[in-house]
Amino acid sequence: EGCLSVPGMRGEVSRAAAVRCTAFRPDGTKFVVRAEGHAAGTLQHELDHLDGKLFPDIAFAGRLMTSESFELHEKERFFAYANELRDRYPTAVAFEEVDDAGNGLAVDEVVLQAELTWTGSRFERGVEVVVGSDGRIARVSPKSARLGGVVRLERKALVPGFVNAHSHAFQRGLRGKGESY
């Protein structure tokens, strides 16, 4: 595992291969994130940050190393393991809608509408991101006039990303060092 908060270091840590966590949207409604494989590890890594932990704090004894040492001695083994995880857990992330009691509700997709959305070359207004039940971005399109099933992120910017995206920008925001628009 590596981290932008600990540049130049890698370490071997133990992570659950599948996790399920309840989260809250800005409007207070609950939803569930199920993550498997790499996404499960990434979610646990980011939750550790919120608990004030970094990967060196939980690395196996004798398994903390420099990036150079990783490249020379561990890279091949790591990528074999990473490919095995990818094949074993092809659905990295799935979202579930839940009621106030935490009971699952059927949902085919989640529609995110933010004030600004990164579309690949610039931030744009009037755009929505549709995430399928498999947790993958199904489409980025002009904002629709849907009445329900939409997560509205007022005064927020949305940056659709890949599964391994880190929340370091979020951590900067927690420390009052985030940008505003």
Disulfide bonds with the S-S distance in Angstrom:
none
